[in-house]
Amino acid sequence: MIKYNDIIKNKFVLSPHQLQLMEYSNKNTFRLEDLLARELNKKDNGTDIGSNNYMTNSEYKFLKTRIANKNNYTIDLSSNESFEFMNYNAFVNQNLKYEDILISKDSNIGECCILDKDYPNCMVASAFYRLPLKRNKYYIFSFMKTNHFKNQLDLMIPRGATIRHAGTKFLDCHIPFPNGKDSKKIIAKIESIVKDIINKEKQIKIKENKIYELIEKELNVNSKILEYSLPKYNEIFSKNRIDAGYYCEEFKRIHSLIKNYKNGYCNLNDFGYKISRGQNLQVSCIGKSIESNEYQRNFYKIAKPTNLSDYGTVTSYNYLGNKNNLSLLKNGDIVFSAEGTIGKCAMFCDVDNDKVITNIHGIILNKLDHDLIESGFVCCFLRYLRKIKYFEYLSVGGQGGSLAMKYWNDVIIPNFPRELMKKISQLYCNIDSNKTLNIITLSEQVKSLKKSINDIFDLIISKEFINYNEIIDIINQY
């Protein structure tokens, strides 16, 4: 039922979508605006600079909406598409500080992130607002990362536009708080979990940066770059390519740095990898299937290339029910995204009992007897090539491009010493029985903590009163 007064209150909008309401059984909720320490003002809003102020390199960065995404609590600068180097003369000092919370009002509306340190040489786009939260900051932020918050905002924003704009409508979203004598303990526990998630995400970033530092140091010390020269006819004829990126100075610089490494280099075939496409999941190939976003017993787990992170992990799985024996991933296999987000990849260390597959958009690097130290290093080096934009020059086509099988001979890996490969792999994955705090282990812990947060909020909004033991029972499940 829609009341006449509700239509008036909603500025006479008659769209059924915008007249929907989301109600919680727990009525102890507050508008986000009422939880701010003060009203939002112009200083809380970011600033745009225009593409004419972008540069190839600079001490100053212009941060885009991609720094906030559903997979991370903290600000994410791992992708080259999340920021631009900028001209100092256009820089606006926004005084971005540790624990500041940013929320996007445009494009990926409602996505928010928290700053894990001070960012003095960075400024954010006008798509962002910085929320002046003081009390229960981590609790409020953790609810804003759930689908409950985003669903509220989604109902307020008109559909149909290519890019949706939320303005400050997020201030009208409601944040539920627990009732009862244990409410303060519950809030404190949730905030403790959030801080643990943030700390683990910081550790993942530190380890990934350490991997890149080790690779760059080894190449720069033990290799050399040949002087750049324009391509000759014979080179173009032999390569059968005329796209400019393949012959540009930056691509040639990276390529020569690897080819002139003192211990030599190999392509993936030389390393013993078989390069193949993932499982074709079309009905014409495997028959009828049932796909689910939630875990289903005896279903296949699908590691889609679109669900690979920039840190070599799987952010989430889909699940597929099918009666056939599909092509499974094995321990040590690397799944590589060869379309769209080219260069994202992840190695699978412990999948023998999990029935994990990937789809046809993924490239599988497989060998009969995997050496986890070697495979871990290869996966890290492929991510390094993506970070320095090697695949952008090597790939072809629009909409992110693709890396066809015939171009894989140009994906070359330096023959690093065994000890250095081991050091790099240990930062990334489990290469022995001792499960150290590597990137993959930390990522799995973060996913479990986030699931517990989501389950706790499911309980908070569905019950008028909850006690602390109910929260602990949820946490112990993970």
N, C-alpha and C positions, 0 to 999 in steps of 0.2 A: 504494500500500500504506500502511495506517495501523497503526502499532505500538501495542500495548497500553500501553506506557510513555508514548507521546505523549498518549493519552487521559487517563491519570492526571495527567500534567504539565499538561494543559489543563483541570483541575478537572472531569473526567468529562463535559465537553461533547461531545455526539455530533453536533452540527450539521456537515454536510459542508463548509459554507462556512468555518467557523472551524477546520477541521482541514486546510485547504489550506495549502501552504507555497510560498513564493516563493524560489527559489534562483538565485544568480548564478554564472556561470562563474568570475568573480573572487572568490576566497575571502578576500581581504584586506578584511574588513568589521568594523565595530565597532558595538555597540549605542549608540544615541544617549545613553542614560544614562551609559555609560562615557566619553563625550566631554565631559560637563559638568564644570565646575570644582569643583562641590560638589553635594550632594543638593538636590533641590527642597524648598522649605519653604512655609509659609503666605504668607509675604511675596511669593513669586513668583506667587501666584494672585491674580487680580483680585477685585473686590468688587461686588456688586449693591446698588442704592440704592432700588429701588421706584419705580413711575411717579408716586407722589404727590410726588416730589422733582423732577419735570420742570418746566421753565419755558419761556416763550416766548422769553426772551433772558437771557443771563448771560455772565460772563467765564469760567465753568467749564463743561466739557463731559464728558459721560458717553459713552464710546466703546463701540459695539456690535460684534458679530461681523462686520458688513459692512465694517469697515475693512481686513479681510484678505480678499483674493479672488484668484482664479487669474490675473487679468490684470495685477496690479501686484506688484512687489517691495516697494515702499514703502507705508507706511500711507496709506489712501485715504479722505479726508474730503470728497470731491467731492459725494457724494450726501447729501441731507437725511435719508436713512434710516440713515446710518452713525453718527450721534451724536444726543444730546439735550442741550440746555442744561439745567443743573441748579442746584439750590439749594446755595449755598456751605456751609450748615450740614451737608449730607450728604457733602461732599467729603472724600475720603481721599487724602492726598498719597502717591502711589505712586512718586514720583521717576522719572518716565519720561524716559530719557536717549537722546541720539543713539546710534545703532547697537544699541539694545536689540532683541531678536528676540522677537516674540509669536507664540504658536501657539494655535489654537482647538481646544478639546476637545469642544465642543458644536455642534450644528447643522451648520455647514460644517466638519466635523472635519478636522483636518490642515492647514487653510489657515493660512499664516503670513505675517508681514510684518516689515519692519525699519523702525525709526524713522529718518527722514531729518533730524531735529533734536530738540532738547529739547522736551518738552511739559509744562511745569510746572503748567498749569491744567487738565490732563486726567487722567481716571482710566479704567481699562478694566474691563469687566464680568467676572464670575466665570468666563465661558466661556474666558478667556485665562490662559495661563501665560507668564511671562517666563523665557526659557532663559538660565541663567548660563554662556554659552559664552565661552571665552577664546582658545583656539588654533584656527586654521583656521575662524574664525567664518563668513566669507563663503563658503567652500567648502561647509561643512556646510549653511548656509542655502540655497545654490543647489540642492543635491540635494533638500532638503526641498520645494522649489518644483516638482519634477518629478513626473510621474505614478508613477514608480517608488516613491517614498516613500509617496504617498497610497494606492497599491494595496496596499502592505504593511499599512498601518493599516486599510484597508477589510476585509481578511481577518480582522482581530482583533475587529471590532465586530459584534455581532449585527444582523441585518437585520430589517425589519418594523416598526420603531418609526417614528412620525411624525418625531420629532426624535431623532437618534442621539447618544449620549454616549460619549466615548472615555476619560474619566478621564485617567489618565497612561499609557495603553497605548502612546502614541507613543514612550515611552522605550525600548520593546522593538524598535522599527524599526531596521534595520541601515543604516549609511552606508558605502558602498564607497570605498576609497581606491586610487589607482593604485600599481602595483608597479614596480620597476626603478629604474635610475639616474636617470631623468628625472622621477621622481615629484614631487620638490619643485618643479621648474620647471613641471610640469603644474598642480599645485595653485595656484602663484603666478599662472599665466596665467588660470585659471578665476576666481580672486578678482579679478584685474584687470578681467576682462569684467563681473563682477557689479558692481563699483564704477562702471564706465562706465554700466551700465544704471540704477543708482540715481541717478547724476548727471543722466542724460537725463530720467528721470521727474521729478526735481526741477525741471528747466528747463521741462517741460511744465506743471507746476502753476503755476510763476511766470508763464508767458506767459498761461495761462488767467485767473489772478487779475488780471493787468494789463488784459486785455480787459474784465473786469467793472468794474474801477476806471474805465477810460475811459468806459464806457457810463454808469455811475452819476454820474460827475462832470458829464458833458454834460447829463444829464437834470436833475440837482439844481440846476445853475447856470442853465439856460435854460428851465425849466418851472415850473409851480406846481401845487399840489394844491388842488382845490376842497373846501370844507367838506362833510363827510359828512352825508347825510340818509337816513332810512329810505325804502325803495322805496314808490312810490305805485302805486295800482291800474293806472293807464294804462301804467306802465313794465312791470309784470308781465304785463299783457295783451298788449302789443306784443312782448315777448320770448318769451312763451309758456313761461316757466320759473318754477318755484316752489321750486327747491332753494336753500337758505339761503346756500351758499357764494358763489353768483353775485352776491348783494346785500350781502355782508359788507363791513365797513369796509376791510379790507386789500386786497381785490380792487378796490374802488372807488378806493382811493388809487393803486395801480399804474396802473389804467386812465386816471385823470385826469391822472397825471404824463405819460403818453405823448400823450394827446389835447391837452394844453395846451402841448406843446413848441413853441417859437417858430417853427420852420421847418415845422410841420405834421406830419402822419403819413399813412400809407397802409396799407390791408390788402394781402394778398399778391396779390389780383387786380389792384389798382391798380399794383403793382410789375411786373405783366406775367406773373406766374407762372400756369401751368396746374396745378391741383391734381388729382391722380389717384391711384388705388390702384396698388400694385405688381402684378406678374405673378401670376395665379392658377396655382398649380402642381399643382392637383388633376388626377387622371387624366382626369376628365370634361372637362377643359378642354384639356390639352396632351398627353394620352395617357400611355403608360407612360414612366417615367424611371428613371435610376439615380442615387442620391445617395451622395456620399462625403464624409468629413471630411478626406480627403487630396487633394492636387492630382492631377488627372487631365488629361492632354492633350486639348484640344479640348472640355472640359467648360465649362459656364457657371459663373461665380463668383457665389455667392449672398451678398449682403450683408443678412443678416437683421436686423431691428430689435433683436432680443434680443442681437445681437453688436455693438451700437454702444456706445461708451464715453461717459462723462460729459464727455469732452474733445473730442467731435466727430470721433472716429476709429473705425475698424473694428478690433475686437480680433482677429477671425478670420473666415475665410470657409468656407462649405460649397461643395461642387461638385456640379453636376447635369449628367448626360448626357441629352440630349434631341434628337431629330432635327428638331424644329420651329424656326422663327425666332421666338425669344422677344423680348419687349420689353426692349431694352437701356438701361442708364443712359448718359447723355452727359456730357461735361465740363461742370461747373457745376451739374449736378443735385444737389438736396438730398433725402436720404431722411430722413423724419421718422417716429418711432415714435408711432403714434396709439392704441395699446392697451397696457395694462399699465404699461410704463415710459414714460409719455407725456412727450414733450418731448425725448427723446434724439434727436439728429440728426447727420448728417455730410454734408459736401459732397464730391463726387468731382471731382478736378482732372485726373486723367490715366488715363481708363478707355476711351478710344476703341478701343484694341487688345486689351482684356482680357475682353470679353464678360461684363460685370458686370450682374446683375439683382438685384431684391429681390422679396420675396414679398407677398402680398395684405395682410399686416398692416402694411406700410409705406406711408406717403403719399409720393408723389414730387412735388416742386416743380420744375417744368420750364418753360423758356421757349425760344423759337426761337434767339435770339442772346444767350447768357449773357454778362453782364459779371461776370468773376470777382471784381472788387473788391466789387461790389454783392452778389453771391451769397455771398461769404465773410462779409460783414458781416451779412446776413440770417441765415445759419446761426448766427453767434455770438450775435446778439440773441435768437434762439429758445432757445438754450441758457441765456442770461441769464434769460429768462422762466421757464424750468424751475427754475432755481436759486432764484429768489425766490418759487416756488410758485404762479405765475400759472395754470399749467395745472391744478393741483390744484383750484382754484376753478372753472375753466371747464369741466372735463371732468365726465362723469356716469358712474354705474354703480359696481359693486363690483369687487374683485380688480384694483385699479389703475385701473379705469375705462377710458373711451374718449373720444376727441375726434371726434364725428361730423362729417361734412362741413358740416352746417347751422350749426355753431358757429364755423366758420373766419373769419367776418366780424369776430369779436371778437379775432382774432389780428392786432394792429396793430403797425406798425413806424414809429418816428420817422424823419423825413427829415434824417438827420445830414449835415453838410457832406462833400463828396467827399473831402477830405484826411483827415478823421477816419475815414471808412469805410475808406480805404486803409490807414491806420495800424493799425486793428483787424484787417483782413484779412491784413496782412503777418505779424502775430503768429500767425495761424491756418494759412494755406495758401500755396501757390505761386501768386502772381498774375502772375508774369512768368517769363522764362527763368532768372533768378538764383535758384537753390534755396537760400534762406536757411534757417537753423535755426528753422523755425516748428514748430507743434505737430504737423502731419501728417508732416513730414519726420522729426522726432525720434521720432514713434511708429513709423514704418517702420523706423528704425534700431534701436529697442528690440526690435521683433519679430524682426529678423534676428539680433541678439545672443542673444536667448532661444532661438531655434532652434538656434544653434550650441552653446549650453550643453547643450540636450537631446541633441543628436547626440553630443557629447563623452561625456556620461554613458552613453549607449547603448553606446559603445565601451568605457568603463571597466568596466561590469558584464559585458560579453560576452567580454572578453579578460583572460587572467591577466597578460600583460605588454603594455604599449603604450609607444611612444616619443614624444618631443615633436613630431617632424615630422608624425606622424599627427594630432595636435591642430591644428597649423598648417594642414594640408590641409583640415580641416573648417571652420576659421574662414575660410579663403580662398574657400570656396564661397559665402559670403554677402557 
